[in-house]
């Protein structure tokens, strides 16, 4: 598995993140957040990102936590979690 530094988004500060592709940010943040844990309190994660994870069926809100679902676990244990997360997010269409 790649080190966490390799899966963090290479965006240039807050403005870069603001203008970045939301699916790309969601895929990278999923791997960076959950690569070493199954559950995390994420009070500062953008709700749009968590919504994308839910639409991709890789994670879900559970009270004040976000939990990884089975498809998300398969991503995290794959030989290339970043690429697997990218593929999962690519299957999520634009917001309705």
N, C-alpha and C positions, 0 to 999 in steps of 0.2 A: 504494500500500500504506500502511496506517496506521502511524504511528510505534510503536515497541515499547511505549512507555508506554500506548498505547491498548489493547494486547492483554494486558497483565498483569492477573491477577485482582484485582478490587476488594474483596478480603476484608480483614476487620479483624483483622490479626495471625494468629498461629499457630492460635488457637482458631477463627477464622473459616474458615481452610483446613481444619482438622480436621472441621468440620461441613458443609463445602461439598459440593455434588454432585460426585462423582469424575469423571463424564463432562465436566462443565463445566470443572473444573480441568485435565483431560487435554487438552481442545481448546485452551484458552487457553495452556497451557504448551507444547504442540506448536508453535503459531504463534510464541510469544515465543522459543522455543529455536532453531528452525530457519529462521526467516524469512530470515536472511542467511548461512546455512551449510548444507552438506549432511550433515556428519558432526560429531558432538560426543561427547566423553567426558562421561558424566553419572553420576559416582559417587554424587551426593547425591540424584538423582531417585528418588522412591518407586517401588519395583518394580511396585506396583499400577498406577501411571500408565503405565509402559513396557508392561506387560501389556495395558492398554487400547489403546495405540497398535498393538500387535501384533494384537490381535483385530480392530481396525478396518483392518488391512492398510495402515497408513500409515507405519510404522517398525518396525524389528526390531533386536534385539541382535546384535552381531557382535563377539565378544570383549569387550573393555572399552569398546566404542563402541556408540552407537545410530545406525543409519543410516536415512535417509529412503528409503522405497520409492516406486515410481512413482506410486501414488495419492496419497501424501503430497506429492510434488513438484507434482502437479496442484493440490493445495490451496494450496501456497505461491506458485504463480505465478498463481493466480486473482485476479480483480479485488477479491474480498472474502475474504481467507484466513480471517479469524475465523469468518465465517458458514459457509464451506466446511468448516472443522474441526468446527464445531458439528454440521453435518449428518452428517459421517462418524462422529462419536462417538454421535450419536443412533441410528445403525444398529446399534450394539453393544448387545446385550442385557445383562441383569444377569449377574454371574458365576455359573457353575454350581456 
